[in-house]
Amino acid sequence: MTTAPQRAEILAQLQDAQIKFLRLQFTDILGTTKNVEVPRSQFEKALSGDVTFDGSAVEGFTRVEESDMLLRPDLGTFLIYPPFSREEGERGAVARLICDVTLPDGTPFTGDPRRVLQRQIERARDKGYEMFVGTEPEFFLFERTPAGLGSTVTHDRAGYFDLAPIDKGERIRREIANKLVEMGFEIEAAHHEVAPGQHEIDFRYAPALETADRIATFKFVVKRVALEYGLLASFLPKPLAGVSGSGMHCHLSLFRDGKNAFADEKGQYGLSKTAEGFIAGLLDHAEGMTAITNPLVNSYKRLVPGFEAPVNIAWSTSNRSALVRIPAKRGNSTRAELRMPDPSCNPYLALAVMLAAGLDGIERGLEPPPAIARNIFKMTVREKRHHRVKELPTDLREALEELGKDEILRQALGEHVLDHFMAAKRAEWREYSSAVHAWELERYLDLV
């Protein structure tokens, strides 16, 4: 593991690269990336963690009378953005640091999503574990209207693994991958996905906090490059009916003393008791976890049968209809693939609840039910009952109810984050439920 740069090193890099502005980035409770940009005269102050901002203006942070907050930069996240256009290159490069949010006295702010994940990482570390995560984020590219607004007109009609000229996204995917590589990412694959206009770019697994930071950075870069091509990049889980939605499969593994704690040549399927407990924990907390990993009303339009997204709480060593799949590779590559998350989630909160659920399964000595090799989508209700297969929540309201009942996940999130997240999402559900949708008018207006 590389050593984080010191303040003096970063100041030298800022000077050598003639950086004029430094972005101090953080994330609100709903997963929206925010930043405070400071000029060169404030670089030393920023690196010392002395830049304040108004927390009351950020979703779910704090009240007006307690609004002052500080941004404490994680020096290991320093990077210089590559120019995304010729004009940007001429204006000069911009640098970035991801920050933790603290109170004026330096105390970590309990409502900071990054801190929520850090608490679970510390809990795992106390037990001798470190979680590594690899993700497969998917997204759509849409045409923009002449006025520059977004649309749902896809930029191509290609399908899974198609090539140019059918796949019109090949050039932009390469551009995204190149920008990410310049920023220190190790790109493992990039390809067209199943639906028209849908794409996937995979980057190498890393410790959980680093992966969460990378997800936030990845989404920014994808949207920024798409803008230069006159397109809209969207991480909405189900922007189009009748085609596959966008997921963000997460490959999870625990390491202890540099070795994969999930691997055991003598265990069933080559899995250790640690792996079995972790898998059982994921399954046991899946219903409540879904509110965090799939946080939009739209998320549940993706979690329906027929489009490869999981709807059943089960695990498998082979088929992709299960919620948790164990890919074939073993040894240090042994991992559990959690398949229901989508890229609209707050990556810090999502990885935090995954780790909390898995650790709970290990601590309680849970054993997963028998792995299912069959296609669960084709099983009858009776067969599902026989195999103890439950279903994920079917909408956001149901998922929020399950989260409210899950004490382990409630503790993992903390009271501040839980209360503000639940309030915001319940309001979202009420607004959606009271709106009159085009489908209702088309279906009923002439009939009743």
C-alpha positions as CSV (number, residue, x, y, z in Angstrom):
1,M,0.0,0.0,0.0
2,T,1.4,3.4,-1.0
3,T,2.0,6.0,1.7
4,A,-0.3,9.1,1.7
5,P,1.5,12.2,0.6
6,Q,2.2,14.9,3.2
7,R,1.0,18.5,3.0
8,A,4.4,19.8,1.9
9,E,4.4,17.3,-1.0
10,I,1.0,18.3,-2.1
11,L,1.8,22.0,-1.9
12,A,4.8,21.3,-4.1
13,Q,2.7,19.4,-6.6
14,L,0.1,22.2,-6.7
15,Q,2.9,24.7,-7.4
16,D,4.7,22.6,-10.0
17,A,1.5,22.0,-11.9
18,Q,0.5,25.6,-11.6
19,I,-2.9,24.7,-10.1
20,K,-5.1,27.7,-9.6
21,F,-8.1,26.0,-7.9
22,L,-8.5,23.1,-5.4
23,R,-11.8,21.3,-5.0
24,L,-12.6,20.0,-1.5
25,Q,-15.1,17.3,-2.2
26,F,-17.6,15.6,0.2
27,T,-20.9,13.7,-0.1
28,D,-24.3,14.4,1.4
29,I,-26.5,11.7,2.9
30,L,-28.4,11.0,-0.4
31,G,-25.1,10.4,-2.2
32,T,-24.8,13.7,-4.1
33,T,-21.2,14.9,-4.5
34,K,-20.6,18.4,-3.2
35,N,-17.5,20.6,-3.2
36,V,-16.0,23.8,-2.0
37,E,-13.5,25.3,-4.4
38,V,-10.7,27.4,-3.1
39,P,-8.1,29.6,-4.9
40,R,-4.3,29.3,-4.7
41,S,-4.2,31.8,-1.8
42,Q,-6.2,29.3,0.4
43,F,-4.3,26.1,-0.4
44,E,-2.4,25.9,2.9
45,K,-5.5,26.6,4.9
46,A,-7.4,23.9,3.0
47,L,-4.7,21.3,3.5
48,S,-4.8,22.1,7.3
49,G,-8.5,21.3,7.4
50,D,-9.5,24.9,8.3
51,V,-12.0,25.6,5.5
52,T,-15.5,26.0,6.8
53,F,-18.9,25.6,5.1
54,D,-22.6,26.0,5.9
55,G,-23.8,22.5,6.9
56,S,-27.4,23.7,7.1
57,A,-27.5,24.1,3.3
58,V,-26.5,20.4,2.7
59,E,-29.1,17.6,2.6
60,G,-29.4,15.9,5.9
61,F,-26.4,17.6,7.6
62,T,-27.5,19.9,10.4
63,R,-29.8,22.8,11.5
64,V,-29.2,26.5,10.8
65,E,-28.2,27.2,14.4
66,E,-25.5,24.5,14.2
67,S,-24.3,25.2,10.7
68,D,-20.6,25.8,10.8
69,M,-18.6,22.7,9.7
70,L,-15.0,22.0,8.7
71,L,-13.6,20.0,5.7
72,R,-10.7,17.8,6.8
73,P,-9.0,16.6,3.6
74,D,-7.8,13.0,3.2
75,L,-4.4,13.7,1.7
76,G,-4.3,10.2,0.2
77,T,-7.1,11.2,-2.2
78,F,-5.2,14.0,-3.8
79,L,-5.3,14.1,-7.6
80,I,-5.1,16.5,-10.5
81,Y,-8.0,16.3,-12.9
82,P,-7.0,15.8,-16.5
83,P,-8.5,18.5,-18.8
84,F,-11.9,17.4,-20.1
85,S,-11.8,19.9,-23.0
86,R,-9.4,22.1,-24.9
87,E,-10.8,25.2,-23.1
88,E,-10.1,23.6,-19.7
89,G,-6.6,22.8,-20.7
90,E,-6.0,26.4,-21.6
91,R,-7.5,27.7,-18.4
92,G,-5.3,25.5,-16.3
93,A,-5.7,22.2,-14.3
94,V,-7.8,21.8,-11.2
95,A,-6.9,19.5,-8.3
96,R,-9.1,17.6,-5.8
97,L,-9.1,16.3,-2.3
98,I,-11.9,14.2,-0.8
99,C,-12.7,15.4,2.7
100,D,-14.2,14.2,6.0
101,V,-16.6,16.5,7.6
102,T,-16.0,17.6,11.2
103,L,-17.5,19.9,13.8
104,P,-15.7,23.1,14.6
105,D,-13.8,21.4,17.5
106,G,-12.5,18.7,15.1
107,T,-14.9,16.0,16.3
108,P,-16.0,13.8,13.3
109,F,-19.5,14.7,12.2
110,T,-21.8,11.6,12.7
111,G,-23.9,12.6,9.7
112,D,-20.9,12.3,7.3
113,P,-21.5,9.3,5.0
114,R,-17.8,8.7,4.7
115,R,-17.5,8.5,8.5
116,V,-20.3,5.9,8.6
117,L,-18.2,3.7,6.3
118,Q,-15.1,4.4,8.3
119,R,-16.8,3.2,11.5
120,Q,-17.6,-0.2,10.0
121,I,-14.1,-0.5,8.5
122,E,-12.7,0.1,12.0
123,R,-15.1,-2.5,13.4
124,A,-13.8,-5.0,10.9
125,R,-10.2,-4.1,11.6
126,D,-10.8,-4.7,15.3
127,K,-11.7,-8.3,14.3
128,G,-8.6,-8.6,12.1
129,Y,-10.5,-8.1,8.7
130,E,-10.2,-5.7,5.8
131,M,-13.0,-5.6,3.2
132,F,-12.0,-5.3,-0.4
133,V,-14.6,-4.3,-3.0
134,G,-14.8,-4.4,-6.8
135,T,-17.8,-2.9,-8.6
136,E,-19.4,-3.1,-12.0
137,P,-21.2,0.2,-12.5
138,E,-23.6,0.5,-15.5
139,F,-25.0,3.7,-17.1
140,F,-26.9,5.0,-20.1
141,L,-25.9,7.5,-22.7
142,F,-28.7,9.6,-24.0
143,E,-29.0,12.3,-26.7
144,R,-29.6,15.9,-25.6
145,T,-32.3,18.1,-27.1
146,P,-31.4,21.1,-29.2
147,A,-31.9,23.2,-26.1
148,G,-29.3,21.0,-24.3
149,L,-31.7,19.3,-22.0
150,G,-31.6,15.5,-21.4
151,S,-33.9,13.0,-23.2
152,T,-34.4,9.3,-23.1
153,V,-33.4,8.9,-26.8
154,T,-30.4,6.5,-26.7
155,H,-27.4,7.3,-28.7
156,D,-27.2,3.8,-30.3
157,R,-29.2,0.6,-30.8
158,A,-26.5,-1.8,-29.9
159,G,-26.6,-4.7,-27.4
160,Y,-24.3,-6.8,-25.2
161,F,-20.6,-6.8,-26.3
162,D,-21.5,-5.2,-29.7
163,L,-18.7,-3.5,-31.7
164,A,-18.7,-0.2,-33.7
165,P,-20.3,1.0,-35.9
166,I,-23.4,-0.5,-34.1
167,D,-21.9,0.4,-30.7
168,K,-21.6,4.2,-31.0
169,G,-20.3,4.4,-27.4
170,E,-16.9,2.8,-28.1
171,R,-15.0,6.1,-28.5
172,I,-16.6,7.8,-25.5
173,R,-15.9,4.7,-23.3
174,R,-12.3,4.8,-24.3
175,E,-12.2,8.5,-23.5
176,I,-13.7,7.8,-20.1
177,A,-11.2,5.0,-19.4
178,N,-8.3,7.1,-20.5
179,K,-9.3,9.9,-18.1
180,L,-9.7,7.5,-15.3
181,V,-6.3,5.9,-15.9
182,E,-4.7,9.4,-15.8
183,M,-6.3,9.7,-12.4
184,G,-4.9,6.5,-11.1
185,F,-7.6,4.0,-11.8
186,E,-6.8,0.5,-13.0
187,I,-9.5,-0.3,-15.6
188,E,-10.2,-4.0,-16.1
189,A,-12.9,-3.9,-18.8
190,A,-15.2,-1.6,-20.7
191,H,-18.0,-2.8,-23.0
192,H,-21.6,-2.2,-24.3
193,E,-24.3,-3.6,-22.0
194,V,-27.5,-5.4,-22.9
195,A,-29.8,-2.4,-23.5
196,P,-29.4,0.2,-26.3
197,G,-27.3,3.0,-25.1
198,Q,-26.2,1.1,-22.0
199,H,-22.5,0.7,-21.0
200,E,-20.3,-0.7,-18.3
201,I,-16.7,0.1,-17.2
202,D,-15.1,-2.0,-14.5
203,F,-12.2,-1.0,-12.3
204,R,-10.0,-3.1,-10.1
205,Y,-11.0,-4.0,-6.5
206,A,-9.6,-2.0,-3.6
207,P,-10.2,-1.5,0.1
208,A,-13.8,-0.4,0.8
209,L,-13.1,3.3,1.5
210,E,-10.9,3.7,-1.6
211,T,-13.6,2.0,-3.7
212,A,-16.4,4.3,-2.4
213,D,-14.2,7.3,-3.2
214,R,-13.6,5.9,-6.7
215,I,-17.3,5.3,-7.3
216,A,-18.0,9.0,-6.6
217,T,-15.1,10.0,-8.8
218,F,-16.1,7.6,-11.6
219,K,-19.7,9.0,-11.8
220,F,-18.3,12.6,-12.1
221,V,-15.9,11.6,-14.8
222,V,-18.5,9.7,-16.8
223,K,-21.0,12.6,-16.7
224,R,-18.3,15.2,-17.5
225,V,-16.9,13.3,-20.5
226,A,-20.4,12.7,-21.8
227,L,-21.1,16.4,-21.6
228,E,-18.2,17.1,-23.9
229,Y,-19.7,14.7,-26.5
230,G,-23.1,16.4,-26.3
231,L,-24.6,13.5,-24.4
232,L,-26.3,12.9,-21.1
233,A,-24.8,10.1,-18.9
234,S,-27.4,8.8,-16.5
235,F,-27.0,6.4,-13.6
236,L,-30.8,6.1,-13.1
237,P,-31.5,2.4,-12.5
238,K,-34.4,2.1,-14.9
239,P,-34.7,5.0,-17.4
240,L,-36.4,2.9,-20.1
241,A,-39.2,0.4,-19.8
242,G,-38.9,-3.1,-21.4
243,V,-35.1,-3.3,-21.3
244,S,-32.5,-4.1,-18.6
245,G,-31.8,-1.5,-16.0
246,S,-28.5,-0.3,-14.7
247,G,-27.0,-2.2,-11.7
248,M,-23.8,-1.9,-9.7
249,H,-22.8,-5.5,-8.8
250,C,-20.4,-5.4,-5.8
251,H,-17.7,-8.1,-5.4
252,L,-17.0,-8.4,-1.7
253,S,-14.2,-10.2,0.1
254,L,-12.5,-10.1,3.5
255,F,-8.7,-10.4,4.0
256,R,-6.9,-11.3,7.1
257,D,-3.1,-11.0,7.4
258,G,-2.8,-10.5,3.6
259,K,-4.8,-13.6,2.8
260,N,-8.3,-14.0,1.5
261,A,-10.4,-15.1,4.5
262,F,-13.2,-16.4,2.3
263,A,-11.0,-19.1,0.7
264,D,-10.7,-22.6,2.2
265,E,-9.8,-25.5,-0.1
266,K,-11.3,-28.0,2.3
267,G,-14.6,-26.1,2.7
268,Q,-17.8,-26.7,0.7
269,Y,-17.4,-25.0,-2.7
270,G,-13.9,-23.9,-1.6
271,L,-15.5,-21.4,0.9
272,S,-14.4,-20.8,4.5
273,K,-16.7,-20.6,7.5
274,T,-16.0,-16.9,7.5
275,A,-17.3,-16.7,3.9
276,E,-20.4,-18.7,4.8
277,G,-21.2,-16.4,7.8
278,F,-20.7,-13.3,5.7
279,I,-23.0,-14.6,2.9
280,A,-25.6,-15.6,5.5
281,G,-25.4,-12.1,7.0
282,L,-26.0,-10.5,3.6
283,L,-29.0,-12.7,3.0
284,D,-30.4,-12.1,6.5
285,H,-30.2,-8.3,6.2
286,A,-31.0,-8.1,2.5
287,E,-34.5,-6.7,2.9
288,G,-33.5,-3.7,5.0
289,M,-30.2,-3.2,3.2
290,T,-32.1,-2.7,-0.1
291,A,-33.4,0.8,1.1
292,I,-29.7,1.9,1.1
293,T,-28.4,0.0,-1.9
294,N,-31.5,0.8,-4.1
295,P,-32.6,4.2,-2.7
296,L,-34.9,5.6,-5.4
297,V,-38.5,5.0,-6.3
298,N,-37.2,4.1,-9.7
299,S,-34.8,1.5,-8.3
300,Y,-37.6,-1.0,-7.9
301,K,-38.6,-0.7,-11.6
302,R,-35.3,-2.5,-12.2
303,L,-35.8,-5.2,-9.5
304,V,-38.5,-7.1,-11.4
305,P,-38.4,-10.6,-13.0
306,G,-37.3,-10.9,-16.6
307,F,-34.3,-8.6,-16.8
308,E,-31.5,-10.4,-14.9
309,A,-31.8,-8.2,-11.8
310,P,-32.3,-10.3,-8.7
311,V,-35.7,-10.3,-6.9
312,N,-35.1,-13.4,-4.7
313,I,-33.0,-13.7,-1.5
314,A,-30.9,-16.7,-2.2
315,W,-27.3,-17.5,-3.1
316,S,-25.6,-19.6,-5.8
317,T,-22.2,-20.7,-7.0
318,S,-23.3,-20.6,-10.6
319,N,-26.5,-18.9,-11.8
320,R,-27.0,-15.2,-11.9
321,S,-30.6,-15.2,-10.8
322,A,-29.6,-15.3,-7.2
323,L,-29.0,-12.2,-5.0
324,V,-25.5,-13.4,-4.0
325,R,-23.4,-15.3,-6.5
326,I,-20.0,-16.8,-5.9
327,P,-17.8,-16.4,-9.0
328,A,-15.8,-19.5,-10.1
329,K,-12.3,-18.3,-9.2
330,R,-10.9,-19.3,-5.8
331,G,-7.8,-18.6,-3.8
332,N,-7.2,-14.9,-3.3
333,S,-10.0,-14.2,-5.9
334,T,-12.7,-15.8,-3.7
335,R,-15.5,-13.4,-3.3
336,A,-19.2,-12.9,-3.0
337,E,-21.0,-10.9,-5.7
338,L,-24.0,-8.9,-4.4
339,R,-26.2,-8.2,-7.4
340,M,-29.0,-6.0,-6.3
341,P,-27.2,-2.6,-5.7
342,D,-27.7,0.1,-8.3
343,P,-25.4,3.1,-9.1
344,S,-27.8,5.7,-7.7
345,C,-26.9,4.6,-4.2
346,N,-24.6,6.6,-1.8
347,P,-21.5,4.4,-2.1
348,Y,-20.3,5.1,1.4
349,L,-23.6,4.1,3.0
350,A,-24.1,1.1,0.7
351,L,-20.7,-0.4,1.5
352,A,-21.2,0.3,5.2
353,V,-24.4,-1.7,5.4
354,M,-22.9,-4.5,3.3
355,L,-20.0,-4.8,5.7
356,A,-22.2,-4.5,8.8
357,A,-24.5,-7.2,7.5
358,G,-21.6,-9.6,6.7
359,L,-19.8,-9.0,10.0
360,D,-23.1,-9.7,11.8
361,G,-23.4,-13.0,10.1
362,I,-19.9,-13.9,11.1
363,E,-20.3,-12.8,14.7
364,R,-23.6,-14.8,15.1
365,G,-22.2,-17.9,13.4
366,L,-25.0,-17.8,10.8
367,E,-25.0,-20.5,8.1
368,P,-26.5,-19.8,4.7
369,P,-29.3,-22.0,3.4
370,P,-28.2,-24.5,0.7
371,A,-27.0,-22.9,-2.5
372,I,-29.4,-23.0,-5.4
373,A,-28.1,-24.0,-8.8
374,R,-31.4,-23.7,-10.6
375,N,-32.8,-20.6,-12.4
376,I,-34.8,-19.1,-9.5
377,F,-36.9,-17.1,-11.9
378,K,-38.4,-20.4,-13.2
379,M,-39.1,-21.9,-9.8
380,T,-42.7,-22.1,-8.6
381,V,-44.0,-20.5,-5.4
382,R,-44.0,-23.9,-3.7
383,E,-40.4,-24.6,-4.8
384,K,-39.3,-21.3,-3.4
385,R,-40.9,-22.0,-0.1
386,H,-39.2,-25.4,0.0
387,H,-35.8,-23.8,-0.5
388,R,-36.6,-20.9,2.0
389,V,-36.3,-18.3,-0.8
390,K,-37.8,-14.9,0.2
391,E,-38.3,-11.9,-2.1
392,L,-36.7,-8.5,-1.9
393,P,-39.0,-5.5,-1.2
394,T,-41.0,-4.5,-4.2
395,D,-41.0,-0.8,-3.7
396,L,-39.2,1.9,-1.7
397,R,-41.9,2.2,0.9
398,E,-41.6,-1.5,1.8
399,A,-37.8,-1.3,1.8
400,L,-37.9,1.7,4.2
401,E,-40.1,-0.3,6.5
402,E,-37.6,-3.2,6.5
403,L,-34.7,-0.9,7.2
404,G,-36.6,0.6,10.1
405,K,-36.9,-2.9,11.7
406,D,-33.3,-3.9,11.2
407,E,-31.4,-3.0,14.4
408,I,-27.9,-4.0,13.0
409,L,-28.3,-1.7,10.0
410,R,-29.8,1.1,12.2
411,Q,-26.7,0.9,14.4
412,A,-24.4,0.9,11.5
413,L,-25.9,4.0,10.0
414,G,-26.2,5.9,13.2
415,E,-29.2,7.8,14.5
416,H,-28.4,11.1,12.6
417,V,-28.0,9.5,9.1
418,L,-30.9,7.0,9.6
419,D,-33.4,9.7,10.7
420,H,-32.5,12.1,7.9
421,F,-32.3,9.4,5.3
422,M,-35.7,7.9,6.3
423,A,-37.3,11.4,6.4
424,A,-36.1,12.3,2.9
425,K,-37.0,9.0,1.4
426,R,-40.5,8.9,3.0
427,A,-41.1,12.3,1.6
428,E,-39.9,11.1,-1.8
429,W,-42.4,8.2,-1.7
430,R,-45.3,10.4,-0.6
431,E,-44.6,12.8,-3.5
432,Y,-44.4,9.9,-6.0
433,S,-47.6,8.3,-4.6
434,S,-49.6,11.5,-4.9
435,A,-48.5,12.3,-8.4
436,V,-50.7,11.4,-11.4
437,H,-48.6,9.4,-13.9
438,A,-49.0,9.2,-17.7
439,W,-49.6,5.4,-17.4
440,E,-52.7,6.0,-15.2
441,L,-54.2,8.5,-17.7
442,E,-53.5,6.2,-20.7
443,R,-54.9,3.2,-18.9
444,Y,-58.0,4.6,-17.2
445,L,-59.0,8.0,-18.5
446,D,-61.4,6.7,-21.2
447,L,-62.5,3.7,-19.3
448,V,-64.1,5.2,-16.2
